[in-house]
């Protein structure tokens, strides 16, 4: 991993930790694993699984596992959805500041990526509606 890539990944991690107001630990607690998965999945367009694994001191297969678990976590874990949103915003912010572009991967079909993004947007929209409804219900109670 080049120095620039390492600086970018570490800068995104620091930005994320600043927004979350906590440092990502090295333990296997659910909270730490979700932090690492959210950040790794948000950085996937910018780095290889090997580079991301090195960032956490883990093997690339851990990053592959995070990717496989991403959609179920998006669907079922409100905490993960929040972490992933912060991770995406952190990655985008640092990428703009450092003028870093996503990697081009010929093995990833753009149509498939678009389809997955549409699914995520649909799920997040549905979840947002449910949260708004619960908030409205709780505000209408005496």
Secondary structure, DSSP 8 states (H G I E B T S, - for coil): --HHHHHHHHHHHHHHHHHHTS---SS--HHHHHHHHHHHHHHTTTS-HHHHHHHHTS-HHHHHHHHHHHHHHHHH-HHHHHHHHHHHHHHHHHHHHHT------TTS-HHHHHHHHHHHHHHHHHHHHHHHHHHHHHHH--
